[in-house]
Amino acid sequence: MDSTQTQRGNQYRGHRRDIDGLRGLAIALVVVFHVFVGRVSAGVDVFLLLGGIFFFSPQIRNALNPAGLTVVQSFLRIFRRLYPALITVVTVAVVSALMIFNRVRWPEVGEDAASSLLYVQNLHLANLGQEYSAVNREVSVFQHIWSMSVQMQIYLGSLLVIALVAAMFQRHVRSSSQVLHWLLVGATVASFGYATWLGSHDQGANYYSPLSRFWEIGLGGLFGIWLLGRVLPAAWAQLRLVAGVAGLALIIGTGLFLDGAAQFPGPWTLVPLAGAVLVVLAGNPVEGDDAESAASSPSSPSWVTMLLCTAPFQFLGRIAYSLYLWHWPALVLVTYLMSDGADVAEPGGGAGAFFNGITATLGNGEGIVVGTVVVVTSVLLAWATYRLIETPLRQRAKPARSMALSPAYVRQSVRGRRGVIGAVSALVMVIATVGVVSFGPVIEHRNEQAAATDADDVDPADYPGPAAFLADVPVPDDMPVQPDPAVGEEEMLPDTQPDGCFSGFAESNVILTQQFNSTDTPCAYGDVNSDRTMYLAGGSHSEHYLNALETIGEEQGIKIVPILKMGCVLGMNLPHLSGDPYPECAEWNDKAQQYIFENPPTDGVFMPVTRPTMIEGDGPDMVPVEYIDMVQRLTDAGIHTWGVRDTPWHMAGPGVQGNARLCVAEGVDGDCGIAEETSMAPVNPALEAYQGLDMTPLDLTPALCRDGRCPAVVGNVLVYRDGQHFTSLFSSLLAPEISRQMYDAPPALPETPLP
């Protein structure tokens, strides 16, 4: 038997070229589906399974070996294997993005790059999915690093648990092994159950959660411990072909027939994982195979095993890691360049994806050509990275057990020519890491210094804002847009955001004091000492009127009290934008209404009373029956409603929200707006819907739209910080018109139905 192979009972362990080929198939699916199909393939899930196969069994054996590596050494070996290629790709991609993207996108590039290098990109993306300001965020150059972050988090956590259990049972190796195996079984089953449950409650968080993803790696670990290389009965010899073909069909068919973004890592993930297991089993030896070659090449392999052992799949298997790293930044950056900087919808690879491949952006002809260039370029870069980065820096010989940072260990690591090269490379990686991680905070600090712009900082003669449409005030041609669209949208938010005067996506309590009820400072604006109160109630489309109402409150002697929850409205239990259930919205609604009716405001409730036809934002605007019921309940309680018509929603396409701010910042031709008829009904639908109720209808459409267009800039002032939320400056400038409609000449609801 070859010295690299060992026999344990009826189980052979050795290098499996067919598994290398399966890794090659997986990366081919990932790249092809991302570039040309725009759907989640089974490739990443196969990677997770294979990672578990080759992680748990060796790590458990190592931990139970008194001479085995320490947990720190084990982690550093994994880190040394993965990080050099990662920092190389991330650094090159950041530099490329800075040359290609307008500076408006730089802060997001910095955030995503830092999250990738710190192996928390999955958590970063999940958090963005819970931020309303992220609804219009273009796809990240580093979105694909989420899966590597999940792996590293699971590997690190598992190493610690394995080391702890091994230390607890160090005198009983057999018992320790059994405990670890059954602990892995329990953790895998628990993770599967958690993923199934969370998928029905919050698929966005489920997709990126390491707790939900653990079972895929854990299943691979159990397979590696119990079935990898196990000699199959001779009667199964003919079944290997069936298993291999069925496995390939399940793996390839997953991306075509299952929506992985909406269903993984739930129970449907078993489809591609079962396929991968069948393919690996098809390469297991059977009784009668020559023991000398059984572990690496059965004497009568199926054609599936032979196919995976061919040169193309072996080549792709070798460069799979680097190819995974390179293909996504190449796809995003090239698509952006070739589409002239237009909004790029989110490619498949995350929850809620709706991208249809590069052909959806560039058309079939150009898309196929450019997509092919992306694939070829990515393969070449991956090959170069494998040859010049991965292979030379890989730790070939297993070191002796030692404290990882002891002087002896360090001296051994830098000994010889390879050691010196490794030390220099490590220094370069440290410098690059510090540079990339610090880039985002530096840019954010500069934006903060340039951002603080409110109505008192601008000359109304140069920046008339809505007065340009409402009163035909002249607009100078030579003034830069304010606020600067290249500054991050975080600097254009109302004060309720930094004050913590809103209920986030995960909360359901009514927030009445600052910093999410953690202080005694009340959430109050306008005339904060007044006994008169007005509630600003609902979600972000209520919140963005705060600046205007703060001015009105000061003028009228009214205290403005926000009762807000992101992604929710008063009186209607909305789902998440992705369509996932949003139970926190329903819970908040009950509590908010209870508070309002038990503590009625003296001067009514201010809230939107129309919304787009579709949850994604497609218009025109309409009035849900739940809105009418809410105003009816307020009327019955003697509470007046200030019912404002919703804003136009800027859409990049059906179901795809655009970003007016980015459009303006990048100098895209046109007004970066939307046709009025696309977003707004010809007549305010609230006028008829709320007849007979105690409501004052407010309609700011004339301040936002003219001549059938709703532009992104009005009177030299940036209207939207994204696709439908006002900048704080524009909101402030709306105060005179809102006050006029509320108090000077309030519009009346018609007494008879409109024709």
Residue pairs with C-beta under 8 A, 6 or more apart in sequence:
1 7
1 291
1 292
2 14
2 292
2 296
4 14
4 15
5 12
5 13
5 14
5 295
5 296
6 12
6 13
6 14
7 13
7 291
10 230
10 231
11 228
11 229
11 230
11 231
12 229
12 230
12 231
12 285
12 291
12 294
12 295
13 228
13 229
13 295
14 229
14 295
14 296
15 295
15 296
16 228
16 229
16 280
16 283
16 295
16 296
17 296
17 297
17 308
17 309
17 314
18 279
18 280
18 282
18 283
18 301
18 305
18 308
18 309
19 50
19 53
19 280
19 283
19 308
20 308
20 313
20 314
20 317
20 318
21 307
21 308
21 309
21 310
21 313
21 314
21 316
21 317
22 46
22 50
22 276
22 279
22 280
22 308
22 313
22 317
23 46
23 47
23 50
23 316
23 317
23 320
24 308
24 312
24 313
24 314
24 315
24 316
24 317
24 318
24 320
25 46
25 248
25 251
25 308
25 313
25 316
26 42
26 43
26 44
26 46
26 47
26 50
26 251
26 320
27 43
27 47
27 316
27 317
27 319
27 320
27 323
27 324
28 43
28 316
29 41
29 42
29 43
29 46
29 251
29 252
29 255
30 41
30 43
30 44
30 324
30 327
31 323
31 327
31 375
31 378
32 41
32 375
33 39
33 40
33 41
33 43
33 255
33 348
34 41
34 144
34 327
34 328
34 331
34 347
34 348
34 349
34 357
35 327
35 331
35 357
35 358
35 371
35 374
35 375
36 357
36 358
36 359
36 367
36 368
36 371
37 255
37 348
37 356
37 357
38 347
38 348
38 353
38 355
38 356
38 357
38 358
38 360
39 255
39 256
39 259
39 260
39 261
39 348
39 353
40 255
40 259
40 260
40 261
40 264
40 348
40 349
40 353
41 254
41 255
41 260
42 250
42 251
42 252
42 254
42 255
42 260
42 271
42 272
42 275
42 276
43 255
44 147
45 216
45 254
45 260
45 264
45 265
45 269
45 272
45 273
45 276
46 251
46 272
46 273
46 275
46 276
47 147
47 320
47 324
48 147
48 150
48 151
48 213
48 216
48 217
48 220
49 216
49 217
49 219
49 220
49 223
49 273
49 276
49 277
50 220
50 276
51 151
51 217
51 220
52 216
52 217
52 218
52 219
52 220
52 221
52 222
52 223
52 224
53 220
53 221
53 223
53 224
53 228
53 280
54 224
55 155
55 158
55 217
55 220
55 221
55 224
56 158
56 184
56 217
56 218
56 220
56 221
56 222
56 224
56 225
57 221
57 224
57 225
57 228
59 74
59 158
59 159
59 162
60 162
60 177
60 180
60 181
60 225
61 68
62 68
62 69
62 74
63 71
63 162
63 163
63 165
63 166
63 180
64 166
64 173
64 176
64 177
66 170
67 401
68 401
69 77
69 398
69 399
69 401
70 163
70 401
70 402
70 403
70 404
71 159
71 160
71 162
71 163
72 403
72 404
73 399
73 401
73 402
73 404
74 159
75 155
75 156
75 159
76 404
77 395
77 398
78 152
78 155
80 393
80 394
80 395
81 390
81 394
81 395
82 148
82 152
82 321
83 429
84 389
84 390
84 393
84 425
84 429
85 321
85 322
85 325
85 385
85 386
85 389
85 390
86 116
86 117
86 145
86 148
86 325
87 117
87 429
87 432
87 433
87 436
88 385
88 389
89 322
89 325
89 326
89 329
89 385
90 113
90 116
90 117
90 142
90 436
91 432
91 435
91 436
92 329
93 113
93 141
93 142
93 329
93 333
94 109
94 110
94 113
94 436
94 439
96 329
96 333
97 105
97 106
97 109
97 141
97 329
97 333
98 106
98 109
100 333
100 336
100 337
101 109
101 336
102 341
102 486
102 662
102 665
102 666
102 667
103 443
103 486
103 665
104 485
104 486
104 487
104 661
104 662
104 665
104 666
105 138
105 662
106 439
106 443
107 440
107 443
107 444
107 447
107 488
108 137
108 138
108 140
109 141
109 439
109 440
110 436
110 439
110 440
110 441
110 442
110 443
110 444
111 124
111 440
112 121
112 124
112 140
112 141
112 142
112 143
113 141
113 142
113 436
113 437
113 439
113 440
114 436
114 437
114 439
114 440
115 121
115 123
115 124
115 142
115 145
115 149
116 142
116 145
116 148
116 149
117 433
117 436
117 437
118 437
119 148
119 149
119 152
119 153
120 149
120 153
121 142
121 143
121 145
121 146
121 148
121 149
122 146
122 147
122 149
122 150
122 153
122 208
122 209
122 210
123 149
123 208
125 140
125 143
125 146
125 208
125 350
126 204
126 205
126 207
126 208
126 209
128 134
128 137
129 204
129 205
129 208
129 351
129 352
129 578
130 204
130 205
130 504
130 505
130 506
131 505
131 566
132 505
132 539
132 540
132 566
132 567
132 725
133 489
133 490
133 493
133 721
133 722
133 725
135 577
135 657
135 722
135 723
136 657
136 658
136 659
136 662
136 722
136 723
137 659
138 343
138 344
138 346
138 659
138 662
139 332
139 344
139 345
139 346
139 347
139 355
140 332
141 328
141 329
141 332
141 333
142 328
142 329
143 328
143 346
143 347
143 349
143 350
144 324
144 325
144 327
144 328
144 349
146 208
146 350
150 208
150 210
150 213
151 217
153 210
154 210
154 213
154 214
154 217
157 210
161 183
162 180
165 176
165 179
165 180
165 183
166 176
166 180
168 176
169 175
169 176
169 179
170 176
181 222
181 225
184 218
184 221
184 222
184 225
185 222
187 214
187 215
187 218
188 214
188 215
188 218
188 219
188 221
188 222
189 215
191 211
191 212
191 213
191 214
191 215
191 218
192 215
192 267
194 211
194 212
195 206
195 209
195 211
195 212
195 213
195 215
195 265
195 266
195 269
196 266
196 267
198 205
198 206
198 209
198 212
199 206
199 212
199 263
199 265
199 266
200 581
201 580
201 581
201 583
202 576
202 580
202 581
203 262
203 351
203 352
203 578
203 580
204 351
204 352
204 576
204 578
204 580
206 212
206 265
206 266
206 351
207 261
207 264
207 265
207 350
207 351
208 350
208 351
212 265
213 265
215 265
216 265
216 269
216 273
219 273
223 277
223 280
227 277
227 281
227 284
228 280
228 284
229 284
229 285
229 294
229 295
230 284
231 284
231 285
231 286
231 287
231 289
231 294
232 240
232 281
232 284
232 285
232 286
232 287
233 286
233 287
234 286
234 287
234 288
236 286
237 286
237 288
237 300
240 281
240 282
240 283
240 284
240 286
240 298
240 301
240 302
240 304
240 305
241 282
241 302
241 303
241 304
243 278
243 279
243 281
243 282
243 302
244 278
244 279
244 282
244 283
244 302
244 303
244 304
244 305
245 304
246 275
246 278
247 274
247 275
247 276
247 277
247 278
247 279
247 280
247 281
247 282
247 304
248 275
248 279
248 304
249 275
250 271
250 272
250 274
250 275
250 278
251 272
251 275
251 276
251 279
253 271
254 260
254 271
254 272
254 275
258 268
258 271
260 268
260 269
260 348
261 348
261 349
261 350
261 351
261 352
261 353
262 351
262 352
263 269
279 304
279 308
282 301
282 302
282 304
282 305
283 298
283 301
283 302
283 305
283 308
284 298
285 294
285 295
285 298
286 298
286 300
288 299
289 298
289 299
289 300
290 299
293 299
297 309
298 305
301 309
307 313
316 323
318 386
319 379
319 382
319 383
319 385
319 386
321 386
321 390
322 381
322 382
322 383
322 385
322 386
322 389
322 390
323 378
323 379
323 382
325 382
325 385
326 378
326 381
326 382
326 385
327 374
327 375
327 378
327 382
328 349
330 374
330 377
330 378
330 381
331 347
331 358
331 374
331 378
332 344
332 347
334 370
334 373
334 374
335 344
335 358
335 361
335 362
335 370
336 344
338 361
338 362
338 366
338 370
339 361
339 362
340 668
341 666
341 668
342 361
342 652
342 668
343 652
343 656
343 658
343 659
343 662
343 663
344 355
344 361
345 354
345 355
345 360
345 361
345 652
345 653
345 656
346 352
346 353
346 354
346 355
347 353
347 355
347 357
348 355
351 578
352 577
352 578
354 655
354 656
357 367
357 371
358 367
358 370
358 371
358 374
359 367
359 368
359 371
360 367
361 367
362 370
392 418
392 421
393 421
393 422
393 425
399 409
399 412
399 413
400 412
402 408
402 409
402 412
403 409
412 419
413 419
413 422
413 423
414 420
414 422
414 423
444 488
447 487
447 488
447 491
448 491
450 484
450 487
451 483
451 484
451 487
451 488
451 491
451 492
452 491
453 482
453 483
453 484
453 729
454 547
454 728
454 729
454 732
455 547
455 551
455 729
455 732
455 733
455 735
458 482
458 717
458 729
460 467
461 476
462 476
462 479
462 716
463 479
463 482
463 715
463 716
463 717
463 733
464 471
464 473
464 474
464 475
464 715
464 716
464 717
465 714
465 715
465 716
465 717
465 729
465 730
465 733
465 734
466 700
466 703
466 704
466 714
466 715
466 717
466 730
466 733
466 734
466 737
467 473
467 715
467 733
467 736
468 474
468 475
468 714
468 715
468 716
469 702
469 703
469 704
469 705
469 706
469 714
469 715
470 702
470 703
470 737
473 715
475 715
475 716
476 716
479 716
480 716
481 664
481 713
481 716
481 717
481 718
482 716
482 717
482 718
482 729
483 491
483 492
483 718
483 727
483 728
483 729
485 661
485 662
485 664
485 665
485 718
486 665
489 661
489 721
489 722
490 497
492 661
492 718
492 721
492 727
492 728
492 729
493 721
493 728
494 543
494 544
494 546
494 547
494 728
494 731
495 501
495 525
495 546
495 547
495 550
496 502
496 523
496 543
496 546
496 562
496 564
499 514
499 515
499 523
500 511
500 514
500 515
500 516
500 518
501 511
501 514
501 523
501 562
501 564
502 511
502 543
502 562
502 564
502 565
502 566
503 509
503 510
503 511
503 516
503 564
503 565
503 566
503 568
503 584
503 588
504 516
504 565
504 566
505 566
505 567
505 576
505 582
505 584
506 584
507 516
507 565
507 584
507 588
508 565
508 583
508 584
508 587
508 588
508 591
509 517
509 588
509 591
510 563
510 588
510 591
510 592
510 595
511 517
511 523
511 562
511 563
511 564
512 522
512 523
512 561
512 563
512 595
513 519
513 520
513 521
513 522
513 523
514 521
514 522
514 523
515 521
522 528
522 561
523 561
523 562
524 559
524 560
524 561
525 546
525 549
525 550
525 553
525 559
525 560
525 561
525 562
526 534
526 549
526 550
526 551
526 552
526 553
526 554
526 556
526 558
526 559
526 560
527 553
527 554
527 556
527 557
527 558
527 559
528 559
529 559
530 553
530 557
530 558
530 559
531 559
531 602
532 556
532 557
532 558
532 559
532 602
532 603
533 558
533 559
533 560
533 561
533 601
533 602
533 603
534 549
534 553
534 558
534 559
534 560
534 561
534 601
534 602
534 603
534 604
534 605
534 606
534 642
535 561
535 562
535 563
535 596
535 601
535 604
535 605
535 606
536 542
536 543
536 545
536 546
536 549
536 560
536 561
536 562
536 563
536 564
536 606
536 607
537 562
537 563
537 564
537 570
537 592
537 596
537 605
537 606
537 607
538 563
538 564
538 565
538 568
538 569
538 570
538 607
538 608
539 564
539 565
539 566
539 567
539 568
539 569
540 564
540 566
540 567
540 725
541 569
541 608
541 611
541 646
541 647
541 724
541 725
542 562
542 564
542 569
542 570
542 606
542 607
542 608
543 562
543 564
544 725
544 726
544 728
544 731
545 606
545 644
545 726
545 731
545 734
545 738
546 560
546 562
546 731
547 726
547 728
547 729
547 731
547 732
547 735
548 731
548 732
548 734
548 735
548 738
549 560
549 606
549 735
549 738
550 560
551 732
551 735
551 739
552 558
552 735
552 738
552 739
552 742
553 559
553 560
555 739
556 603
556 739
556 743
558 603
561 601
563 570
563 592
563 595
563 596
565 584
565 585
565 588
565 592
567 574
567 576
567 577
567 582
567 585
568 574
568 582
568 584
568 585
568 588
568 589
569 607
569 608
569 611
569 627
570 589
570 592
570 593
570 605
570 607
570 630
571 589
571 593
571 626
571 627
571 629
571 630
571 631
571 633
572 589
572 624
572 626
572 627
572 630
573 582
573 585
573 586
573 589
573 626
574 582
574 585
574 615
575 581
575 582
575 615
576 582
577 615
577 616
579 615
593 633
596 605
596 634
596 639
597 633
597 637
597 639
600 637
600 638
600 639
601 639
603 640
604 639
604 640
604 641
604 642
605 634
605 639
605 640
605 641
605 642
606 642
606 644
607 641
607 642
607 643
607 644
608 643
608 644
608 645
608 646
609 623
609 627
609 631
609 641
609 643
609 644
609 645
609 686
609 689
609 690
609 695
609 697
610 621
610 622
610 623
610 627
610 645
610 646
610 684
610 685
610 686
611 621
611 622
611 623
611 624
611 627
611 646
612 618
612 619
612 620
612 621
612 622
612 646
612 649
612 679
613 619
613 620
613 621
613 622
614 655
616 655
616 656
616 657
617 649
617 651
617 655
617 657
617 723
617 724
618 649
618 651
618 654
618 655
619 648
619 649
619 678
619 679
619 680
619 681
620 677
620 678
620 679
620 680
620 681
621 645
621 646
621 679
621 680
621 681
621 685
622 681
622 685
623 685
623 686
623 689
623 690
627 689
628 689
628 690
628 693
631 641
631 643
631 690
631 693
631 694
631 695
632 693
634 640
634 641
634 694
635 641
635 693
635 694
635 695
638 694
639 694
640 694
640 695
640 696
641 690
641 693
641 694
641 695
641 696
642 695
642 696
642 698
642 742
643 686
643 690
643 695
643 696
643 697
643 698
644 698
644 699
644 700
644 738
645 680
645 684
645 686
645 697
645 698
645 699
645 700
645 701
647 700
647 704
647 720
647 724
647 725
647 726
648 673
648 674
648 676
648 679
648 680
648 701
648 704
648 705
648 710
648 724
649 657
649 674
649 679
649 723
649 724
650 657
650 658
650 659
650 660
650 672
650 673
650 674
650 679
650 710
650 712
650 720
650 723
650 724
651 657
651 658
651 674
651 678
651 679
651 723
652 658
652 659
657 722
657 723
657 724
658 674
658 723
659 722
659 723
660 672
660 673
660 712
660 718
660 719
660 720
660 722
660 723
661 712
661 718
661 720
661 721
661 722
663 672
663 712
664 672
664 712
664 713
664 718
671 709
671 711
671 712
671 713
672 711
672 712
672 713
673 709
673 710
673 711
673 712
674 709
674 710
675 708
675 709
675 710
676 701
676 705
676 708
676 709
676 710
677 708
679 710
680 701
680 705
680 710
683 754
684 697
684 699
684 701
686 695
686 697
686 699
687 697
687 749
687 750
687 754
688 750
688 753
688 754
690 697
690 749
691 749
691 750
691 751
691 753
692 749
693 749
695 749
696 741
696 742
696 746
696 747
697 747
697 749
698 738
698 741
698 742
698 747
699 741
699 747
700 734
700 737
700 738
701 710
703 714
703 734
703 737
704 710
704 714
704 719
711 719
712 718
712 719
712 720
713 719
714 730
715 733
717 727
717 729
717 730
717 733
718 727
718 729
718 730
719 726
719 727
719 730
720 726
720 727
720 730
721 727
726 734
741 747
